[in-house]
Amino acid sequence: MMVGVDNMWVNIGRSQMHLPTGDRQRIRGTIGLVVPDLHALIKRLRDAAALLSDTQFGFRELEKFVEATCP
């Protein structure tokens, strides 16, 4: 299995998202996830930001949640 920022499989409970590189597929809407440690998530997002600087990846910390844009 290949892991890294080039091709990702993201497990969310019993669901899985595949985020390969290639042509973009834009879907309108929002996905909401509840995580046990918001501060740990923010640290991981900050760590990933440098690796994804040439993409549309971004995130914004708000009071009780984080908004993130997929690369």
N, C-alpha and C positions, 0 to 999 in steps of 0.2 A: 504494500500500500504506500502510495506517495503522499507525504504530508508536507506542508509548508504553505507559502502564500501564492504559489502558482496554481494549485488545484486543491480545493478543500472539500471535505465531507464534514458537515456539521450535524451532530446528533442533538436533537431537541426532544427530550422525553422519548416517545416511541416513534417520532418522525425524524426524517433525515433530509437535509438540504445539500444539494451538490452545487458547488460554486466554481466551475472550471473557468479557465481563461478562454478567450475567443470572443465571438460576436456578442454584443450586449443583448439581453432580453429584459425589457423594462415592463414591470407589472405595477400598476397603480395600487396603492393601499399601504397598510402598516401591519407589521407583525409585532406582537407584544410578547415578551418573554419575562418571566419572573426568575431572578437569580438569587442565590442565598447570600452573596456578598458583593454589594454594589461597588465597594472600594477596590476589591480584587479585579472586578471586570474593568474598571477604569484604568487600572495599572496595565492590564493586558492590552487594552485598546491603545494606550500610549506607546507600549512596546511595539505594537504592530504598525503604528502610524508611520514610522521611519521606513519600514519595508514596503509600504504601500503609498509612498509619497507621490508616485507618478500615476496614481489612479484617482477615482472620485471618492475614495474612502474618506470619511470624516466622522467626527462625533462631537456632541455638545452635552456637557454636564449640566443638568438642571437640578432642582431641589431634591426630588425624590426619584428621578429616573434619568436615563441617558438616551439621547436620540443618536442613532448611528446610520450612516449611509454606506451601503455595501459598495465595494470597489467596482 
